[in-house]
Amino acid sequence: MTELVRGSLDHCVKCTICETACPVSNVTPLFPGPKYAGPQAERYRVSDQSTVDDSVDYCSGCGICSQVCPQGVRIAEINAQARAELKRQRGVSLRDRIVTRPTWLGRAGTPVAALANWSVGFKPARVLAERTLRVHRDAPAPRFAGRRFSRWASGRVSPPTGRRVVYFHGCGTEYYEPWEGERVVAVLEHNGFEVVVPKQDCCGLPLQSSGLFDEARRVVLALARSLAAQLTDADTIIVGNATSCTLMLKREAREILGLEDDPALRLVSERTYDVCELLLELHDRGELRTDLSAIPETVAYHAPCQQQGHWIGKPALDLLALVPELEVRELTARCCGIAGTYGLKAEKYEIAMAVGRDLFDQVQGSGALAVACDSDTCRWQITHGTGRPAVHPIDYLYRAYGLDSRDSG
C-alpha cells in the first residue's frame, strides 16, 4: 500500500459520513460500507493471509467516500488495495480478464461491428454470455462504431498555431464514439490549438478497478511514456474527454498503483487536463471564443463520480451556461451505478441499477430530452436506465460554434 494511502488510515474517526454517502451500501447488504471494508478492516489485514471480508469486492470504486471524508482518509484507495490482494489470493475470473481489456475487445469487434452489434441485441447470445462469462444479459453493452477515431486522426493534420495540445482520447472514443473525439478536436482547433493525437492505448483503469494491479501498471506506464514523449516543451499539455481516464493519469495510478516516482507518469500527471477544465480555464482568462449561437433546448446534466474526483468543480455546467437559450438542469444524484465494468457483471448488475435509480428518476422528471455527462460509460448507463440519449457536454459547444453545419456542408 502506498505511503499516502497508508498514512491516511489512522485519521478515521468513525464518523460514518462515508457510510451515509456510499451509493452501494445504501442499496445492498452485500457491501457493509466503505468504513467497515476500508480503514476499519485494514487494521486487521495481514500480508499473505486471506482478507478479513470478501465483501470489499462489492465496492464499486466510485470514490465518493474519499471525497466526503472530513479527515482526508483515502477510503476508496484502501478498498482498492484490499480488492487487489483478494484477487491475488483467490484468482481472477476469465470474465474479469476479458472485460478489463477494452483494447482487445475494440480491436476484435471493430472489423465485425455489424455482427458484434447484432449479437449485443440478440437475447439468446446475451443469455449465453451470462451463463458462461457472468456478464449480465441486460447490461448496457456499447455498440461498436465500425471505425476507429485514431484512423480519422491519422489522416489529417491540425493547423499549427503555436499552442499545442496532446489529445488523449481513451478507449470509449476510439472504438465506440469516434465522433466525440472529432468534436473535441474541432472545438480545440476553433479555440486556436494545434491538436496532436499520438499512438496510445488503454489507461489501465479497468484492470486497476478489478484488482489486476500488475497488468494495470504495465498498461498505464506504457501509455505514460507514449504521451510524455510528446511533451517536448514546457507549454504543451495533455487533454482528455473521459474523466475517469484522465483521473487515472492525474492521480489514481500514482496513488493506488504505487507509481509516484515514475518520471514519465509524474510529468503526464502534472500536464493532464479534462477538456472542460481546460476550456473553462481559457474562459476565465478571457481567451475562450464566445461566438456561440443559440440552442433553444433543455438538457439535464450529470457530473460523474470520477469527474468530481478531479476536485475541479463542475466546469461543464459553467461552459453550458455560455450557450444562449440552452436551459441546463443540474441533476443531484450521486452516482449512475455503472462504475466502469462493475455494472456489467452478473452478480452486480442489479446493485448498479439500484444505485442509479435516483439518477434515472431525476432524468425522467427533468423534462429534458437529452442528458449531458462527461463519462462514456455513465452515458451508456443513463441511456440504458432512461431511454434518453446522453452526450458529452462538448457536443453543445460544438453545435453552438456552428461546427456541425460546417462539417455537413
URCOR-V767693 format. One record per pair of residues at least 12 apart in sequence whose ideal C-beta (glycine too) atoms are under 7 Angstrom apart, sorted by the first residue. I is the first residue (numbers start at 0). J is the second residue. Records with the same first field share a line. If there is no record, write none. Layout:
I=J + J
This chain:
0=80
1=254 + 257 + 259
3=73 + 254
4=73 + 76 + 77 + 80 + 254
7=71 + 72 + 73
8=38 + 41 + 72 + 77
10=70 + 71 + 72
11=34 + 38 + 70 + 72
12=70
13=34
14=69
15=34
16=67 + 68 + 69
17=33 + 34 + 64 + 67 + 68 + 74
18=32 + 33 + 34
20=63 + 64 + 67 + 333
21=33 + 63 + 64
22=61 + 63 + 333 + 334 + 354
23=57 + 58 + 59 + 350 + 354
26=350 + 353 + 354
27=350
29=54 + 57
30=54 + 57 + 58
31=54
33=58 + 64 + 74 + 75 + 78
34=74
36=52 + 54 + 55 + 58 + 78 + 81
37=74 + 77 + 78
38=72 + 74 + 77
40=52
41=77 + 81
44=81
49=88
50=81 + 84 + 85
53=85
55=78 + 81 + 82 + 85
56=82 + 85
58=78 + 82
59=338 + 341
60=75 + 79 + 208 + 338
61=304 + 334 + 338
62=75 + 304 + 305 + 308
63=304 + 333 + 334
66=307 + 308
76=254 + 255
79=207 + 255
80=255
82=210
83=210 + 212
85=210
86=210 + 211
91=211
93=132
94=132 + 133 + 134
95=209
97=132
98=134 + 340 + 343
99=205 + 206 + 209 + 211 + 340
101=170 + 201 + 205
102=170 + 200 + 201
105=170 + 173 + 174
108=143
109=143 + 145 + 147 + 174
112=143 + 144 + 145
115=143
116=142 + 143
119=140 + 142
129=345
133=344 + 345 + 346
134=343 + 344 + 345
135=343 + 344 + 345 + 348
137=348
138=342 + 343 + 348
139=379 + 380 + 383
141=175 + 379
142=175
143=174 + 175
144=174 + 175 + 176 + 177
146=177
147=173 + 174 + 177
148=168 + 172 + 173 + 177 + 180
149=173 + 196
151=177 + 181
152=196
157=188 + 193 + 194 + 195
158=188 + 193
159=193
160=191 + 192 + 193
162=191 + 192 + 193
163=193 + 195 + 235
164=187 + 192 + 194 + 235 + 236 + 238
165=195 + 197 + 226 + 229 + 230 + 235 + 237
166=183 + 184 + 194 + 195 + 196 + 238
167=199 + 226 + 237 + 238 + 239 + 244
168=180 + 196 + 240
169=202 + 239 + 241 + 244
170=201
171=241 + 375
172=240 + 241
175=375
176=375
179=240 + 391
182=393 + 394 + 397
183=240 + 274 + 393
185=397 + 402
186=393 + 396 + 397 + 400 + 402
187=238
189=288 + 400 + 402
190=281 + 287 + 288
195=229
197=225 + 226 + 229
198=225
199=222 + 225 + 226
200=218 + 221 + 222
201=218
202=219 + 222 + 244 + 247 + 248
203=215 + 218 + 219 + 247 + 252
204=243 + 244 + 247 + 339
205=339 + 340
206=218
207=251 + 255 + 256
208=339 + 340
209=340
212=256
215=256
216=256 + 258
219=247 + 252 + 256 + 264
220=258 + 261 + 264
223=261 + 263 + 264 + 267
224=263
226=267
227=263 + 266 + 267
230=266 + 270
236=270 + 272
237=267 + 270 + 271 + 272
238=272 + 274 + 277
239=271 + 273 + 274
240=274 + 391 + 393
241=374 + 375
242=273 + 303 + 305 + 306 + 309 + 373 + 374
243=305 + 339 + 374
245=271 + 273
246=305 + 308 + 309
248=267 + 268 + 271
249=268 + 271 + 309
250=268
252=264
253=268
273=309 + 311
274=393
275=314 + 315 + 318 + 373 + 392
276=309 + 311 + 314
278=318
279=314 + 317 + 318
289=321
290=400
291=321 + 322 + 323 + 399 + 400
292=399 + 401
293=323 + 324
294=322 + 324 + 325 + 395 + 398 + 399
295=324
296=325
297=326 + 328 + 366 + 367
298=325 + 327 + 367 + 369 + 370 + 371 + 395
299=328 + 330 + 362 + 365 + 367 + 370
300=315 + 316 + 319 + 327 + 328 + 329 + 330 + 371
301=330 + 332 + 335 + 358 + 370 + 372 + 377 + 381
302=373
303=372 + 373 + 374 + 377
304=334
305=374
306=373 + 374
315=371 + 373 + 392
316=329
318=392 + 396
319=371 + 392 + 395
322=395 + 399
325=395
328=365 + 367
330=358 + 361 + 362 + 365
331=361
332=357 + 358 + 361
334=354 + 355
335=355 + 358 + 377 + 380 + 381
336=351 + 352 + 354 + 355 + 380
337=351 + 376 + 377 + 380
338=351
339=376
342=380
352=384
355=380 + 384
359=384 + 385
362=381 + 385 + 387
363=385
368=387
369=387 + 388 + 389 + 390
370=387 + 389
371=390 + 392 + 395
372=389
373=391 + 392
378=390
